[in-house]
Amino acid sequence: MNNDLDYHEIRYRLETYPVFRILRKESAAIMLGFLFDQFKRHHRSDIGQGELSAALGAYQEYLRMSEGESLAPRDAIAYLDEWANEGFLRKYYPASSSEACYDLTPDTERALEWIGELSRRTFVGTESRLMALFDTLRDLSYGASYNAAEKRLELERRRTEIDEELGRLERGEELVLDDRRIIERYFGVEDSARRLLADFKQVEQNFRELDRETKERVLAQDRVRGSVLKELFEHREAISSSDQGKSFSSFWAYLMSLDRREELVVLIDRVLEIPAVRSATKAFPLESLDSRLMSAGARVQDMTHRLNEELRRFLDEGARREGLRVGELLENWKALAMECRENPPRGRDFMSIEGEPDILLVMDRPLFEPESTVVIGERPVAAGEPTVEAESLFDIDTVDMGLLDERVRLLVAESGQASLSDAARRFPVTQGAAEILGYLSLAAERGGGTAWGEARADIEAANERRGSRFLVDSPDPEYLPEVDT
């Protein structure tokens, strides 16, 4: 980010940044007032065209009653299309509906946030911000240090502070924050929550731009299908391995942890029950933060699934065009051969092709060999005699996958989400390792309906047909509810 704000840089930003184009627009007050009322006041992420146009028509009538009949004279649909064409709204067609939907672009979110900051509360919590700054600097300084002695001193300092606080608690001294500090910290939580939700718009936009730029680069070059495939898959890997992709993956895994979500809900409930917070004027519905984070994260997940589906269709269309072109060339060669069959060429070559053609024989291709992954575990390996036949791993065809899916759906309906270890405790494993592989297969097929973390679990399993019991060290994925966006 360029922070050298001289005359030329400021002029460039005023002329080119979409946020300033929004504010310079003649109907900016009408547009931003209406969009704030529909999206921000009611905390909605997207709205269908029919509902939004009807609401805009009613909003126009309301303004004309107080401002005059000449205000906002155009049709509601015309305004929505204009705002979408200028990049202030995103218009798209969901896969599950034939009606267009609208949502705010990151620039419109930023304009609304900036205008809201101008009239927001006059109380500024400088103490809590300074404390947060110190905590972040301390965490960054010692967290990035390789010096074990420095880290030990820091941990001992924290332990001393905790011991002193426990001592004051045992002596009966009050350790409760006063109302001013409580309100100061609560307002900071509101601001952080609101900005976190607004950031999701920018995450979606960045992912779309990365995808669009790569597709344009690939389509602009005339290359063989193999190199196109290679670059497209490398692009998918680049998105997921980018800093933003890694950050979102960590966020999603953190949010999908049932323990973390329960802790978040409990903390919010406890904070909202504090008397000073109950009497404060709130600018953000903190009690809905959990569901809104889930919805915003699910939108990003759904978008990535749509991009993958577009990639599949893109490749299918490319293969179809390639097949048509090959067929066309073969027909041309047949026609040329028919023309010269009565008078074949006397030279050695019937036809010539520029360059050296690559001959690719099907049987000449080596079989795929996956790279072996070395897993280093922390637990020591105990020596012992195997008590299970390896053939039990290949009995997955005998497992009733429909029954396993019903069990998973039942647990998710009861608890919101469930892990593989939860399913094994509720429904004991009776078909050995094959049944556990069945659960893992369901987790892989559910895609966004499953959160894969690093957690592992020891699962008790039995194979009634073979009369054996054993313990399986298995990944422990979390089955999630299917989100319909």
N, C-alpha and C positions, 0 to 999 in steps of 0.2 A: 504494500500500500504506500503510495506517494504522499507524504505529509508536508512536502514543501509547497505551501499554498501561496504562490505569488500571483500576480495579476493574470498571467496567461493560463495558469492551471485552474484558477477559479473560473475564469471565463469559459474555458473548455468544459468544465464540469457543469456549469449552468446551462450550456448549450446542448450538451450531449446526454447527460444523465437522465434516465426516465423519470426519476422522482421530481426533478424540476420541471419536466414537460407536463407532469400531472398538475403541479401547482400553478403553472402558467396558463393552463387551459381555461377558457372562458366559463365553462360550466363546471369548474373544479368543485365549487361548494355544493352544487347539486349532486354531482357524482360521488364525492367522498362522503357527504352526509347520508346519502342513500345506502352506499355500500357499508358504511359503519353500522347503520341501523339493521341491515339484513344479515351481515356476516359476523360482526364483532359483538354487537349488543346481544344477539341471540346465540352467539358462540357456535356458528355453523361453518363447516368447511366447504361445502358445495351445495348449490341450489339448482333445481331444474328450470329450464327456460320458461315453461308456462307459469310456474309459481313466481319466478323473479320478475317477469314482464308484468304480471298482474299487480305485484307489489309496487313496481315502479310507476304504473299508471295511477294507483291510489296515492302514491307519494307526490306525483305531479299535481293532481287535483288539490291535495292539501296545500302545496306551496302556492298555487294560483289563487286560492282563497285569501291568502295574506299578502302575496307579492304582486298580484295582477295576472290577467289572462295571458299576457305576452311571455311569461316565464315558461321555459321548457316547452315550446310549442310542438315539437316533433313527437312521432309515435314512440312508445316505449321500446319496441323491438329495434327500431333504428338506433336509439341511444345505446342499447346493449351491444349491437353489432359494431358500432363505432368504437366503443370502449374496448371491445375484444380485438378489433383490427389494429388499434393503436398500442396494444400490449398492456392495457390496464386491467383487463380481465382475461382469464384463460377459458376458452370455449372448447369443449371436447364432447365426444359421444361415448358414454360408458358401454362396456360390452354387454351389460344386462338390460339396456334400454335403448330405444330408438330416439328418445328425446335428448336434445342437447343439454349439457350442464355447464354451469359457470363456477369458477372459484377465483380467489384473489391471486394476483401475481406477487412475487416477492417485492417488487417496487411499490405496488399499491399498499402492501402491508407496511412497508417502511414509511411511506407518506402518512398513513393513518397513525402509526406509532409516533412519528415526529410531531405531528400536530397535537396528539394527545399529551405528549410530554410538555408542551407549552402551557397547558392549563391544568396539569396534574398537581397533586398536593404540594403545598409550600413547605411542608416539613421534610427536611433532608437529613437522613440518618448518617452523619459523618462518622460517628464512633463505630457503628457496625461495619461500615465500608472499610475503615482503617483496619479493624480487626480481621476482616475477611482478606484484606490485602496482605497483612502480616502472615496469616495462616497459609495463604497460597504461596507466598515467597518462601516461607520456611519449608513447606512440603516440597516445593520445586528444588530448593537448594540442597536439602539433605536427601531427597529422593533420587536425585541425579548424581549423587556423590558415590565414588567407589571407596572412599576412605572409611574403613570399618570403625576406627577410633572416633571420628566425628559423629557417626551415626550412634555409637554407643553413648557418647556424651549427651546427644540430643534426647535419646530414649531415657537416660537417667534423669535429665532435667524434667521431662514430662512425668516420670514416676514421682519425683519430688513434689511437683505441683499437685498430683493426684493425692499423695499422702497428706499434704497440707490441707487439701479440701476435705479429705476424710476426717482429719483431726478436728477441723472446725465443725463438721457435722456431728461428731461424737460429743463435742462440748456444747451442743445445742445452739450454735450460732446459725442465724438465718442465711441461706444461700440462694434466696429467691430474687429473680430480676425484678426491678421496679417497673411500673407501667410504661415509663418513657422508653426504657430499653426494650421492653416487649413489643411495643408498637413499632419501634425503629426496626427491629429484626423482622417483624411480620411484613412490613412494607417491602423490605428487601426480598423476602420470599415471593411476594406477589410479582414484583418486577422480574425476578429470575424465571418464574413459571411462565409469565406472559411472553417473555422473549424466547424462551425455549420452544414454545409452541409455534411462534412466528418463524423460527429458524427452519422448521420442517419445510416450509414453502421453498426456501432457498436450496435445501438439500434436494428436493424433487427437481427443481429447475436445473441445478448443476448436473444431476444424473441425465436429464433429458438432453442437455446441450452436449455432454460427452458422447452420448449415443448418436445424436444427429451428426456431429462433426465427423465421427469415424465412418458412418455410413456414406456421407457425402464424399469423403476421401477415397473410400473403396470403390464407389460407383463411378467416380471420375477417372479411374484407371482401368484400362482394358487388360485384364490378366486372367490367367487360368483359374478355374474354380478352387483348386487346392490352395493357392496362395490367398485367395479371398477368404476362404474358410479359416485359414491360419490367422490372418489379421483380425477377423471378426472375433474369434475365440480369445485371442490375445487381448483384444479390446475389452471383452467381458471380464477377463481376469484383471486387467488394469483398473477397471472401475471398482471391483470388489477389493483389490489390494491397495487402492489409493488411501491417503490419510482420511479423507471423508468417508470412504466406504468402510474402512476399519473402525472408525469412530461410531458410525451408525450400527455396525454389526455388534460392537461392544455394548452400545446403548440398548439394542433390541434384546440381546442375551440377558443383560442386567434386568430389563423390564419384564422379561418372560419368566424370571425366577419367581416362583410362588411366594417364597419367603420374603423377597425384596418387596414385592407388591403388597403383601400383607403388612409389612413394616411401614411402607409409605402411607397406606390407608389409616393405620393406627396412629401414626405421628400427626397426620392432618387432622384427624378427629380430636386428638388431644389438644392440638394448638387452637382449634376453633372453639373449644370449650373453655379456654382461658377467659376470665371476665373482661380483661382489658381488650382482648381481640374481639369478643362478642360485641362490645360497644363501639368499636372502631368503624369508620366508614370504609367499606371494602370496595375495591375497584376490579377485583378478579374473583370468580367463583372457585376458590381453592378446593372445595369439596368435590368438584368434578375433574380434578387434575388427572387422577388415575385413568378414568375412562377416556379422557381427551388425549392423553399421551398414547394410549392403546390405539385409538382411532387414527391419530396422526402417523404413528409408526406403521399401522396396517396399510395406510394409503401409500407410503413409500414402498412397502413390500409388494403391494398389488401392482404398483407401477413397474417395478423390476420384473414381475412375472409377465406383464404385458409386453415389455421390451423383449423378453425371451421368446414370447409367442410371435412377435413381429420378426425376430431373427429367423425363426423356423419358416415362416411364410416367405421371407426374403430368399432364403436358401432354396425352398421348393420352387419358387418362381424362376430363380436363376438356373436350376437344373432343368426345368421344363424348356426354357429358352435355348439352353445348350443342346438339349435333345432335338429340338426342332431344327436348329442350325445344322447339326450333324446329318439329320435326315435329308435336309435340302442339299447339302454337298454330295451325299451319296446319289441322290437322283440326278444331279448335274453330271456326275461321273458316269453314271449309267447311260445318259443321253449321249455323251461324247463317245463312249465305247460303241454304241449302236451306229453312230454316224461313220465311224472309221472301221467297222468290222469287215467291209468288203475291200478296203484298201488300208491295211494296217501299216503303221510306220515301219520303215526299213531299219531304222537305227536300233541301238540296244535298249534305249529308254523309251518307254511309252509316254511318260509324263515326268515332269521334274517339280520338286518342291524346294523352295528356298530354305536354306539352313539344313540342319540334321534333325530328322524327326526322332522323337523319343518313343521307343517301343516299350510299352508297359504290359507285361503278361500277368494274368491273374495269379497263376501259380508261382510267379517270381516274387510276389510280395511276402515279406516275412510276417508271421503271426504277431499279434500284439502281445507284448510282455510288460505287465505293469511293474513299476519300480517297487522294490521291496522297501517297506518303511521300518526303520529301526525304532522301536519303542523302548524307552528306558524308564522303568517304573521305580518308585521309591521303596516299595515293599520288597523285602527279601524273598527270593524264590525258595520254597521248601522242597527238598528232594522227596520223592515218593514214587510209588508204583501207580501206573494209570489203571483206573477202575472203569473207564467208559470206552466203548468201542468207537472208533472214528467214524464208522458208518452212520452213527446217529446224527451227525452234522448234515447228512444228505437226505434226511427224511422229511424235508420241509414240504414236499408235495402231499404228504399225508396229513398235514396240519390244516384244520378248517380255518382259513383266513377270514371268512365271513364272521365266524364266532369271535375271533380275536378283535375284529373291527367293532363288533357290537359291544364287547367289554370295554374297549377304549372309549367309545362314545358315551357309554353309561357313566364311567368314571369322570369324564370331562363335564357331563351334564350335572353331576352331583357336586363336584368340587371346583369347577372353573377350569382346571387343568390338572393333569396327573402325569407322573413319571412312570417309566418302565418298572421301577422297583415297587411303586404303588400298585400297579396292575398285578405283579407277581405275588404281592402279599394278599391282595383281595381275591385273586383267582390263582391258586397254587399251580405251578407248572408241572404237568403230568406227561408231557411228550418230549421231555429232554431238551437238548440244545436246539432242536429244530423249532420248538415252540418259541424260544427266545429269539431266534433268527426271524421268525414270523412277525413278532412285535417290532423288531428293528426294521424289517421290510416295510411295515405299515408306516413307521416314522419317516422313512425315506420317501415314500409315495405321497405323504401329506404335504410335503414342501413347506409353504409358509405356515401350515398348521402344526409345525413341530419346531421346537427350539433345541438346537444341538449345542451343548456346552462341553466342558472338560470333565464333568462329574462322571464317576464310575460307581458301580454298586456290585456287591456280592449277592447273587440271586440263587436261592435254593431251588434246585430243579430235580425232578424225578422222571424216570422213563418207565412207566408201568409195564409196557410191553416187554422190556428187557429186565425188569425187576432190579433197577439200580437207582441210587440217589447220589447227587454230587453237588458241588458249589461252583457257580460260573461267575468269573470276573468279567462284567459286561459294561459297555457304555450305558448311561442312564438318561436318555433323551426325555424332554418334557412334551407331552401331547397337549395341544392348545385347541381352543374352540375355533371352528371354521369361521373366518371373518368375511362377511359379504359386503364388499364395498362398491 
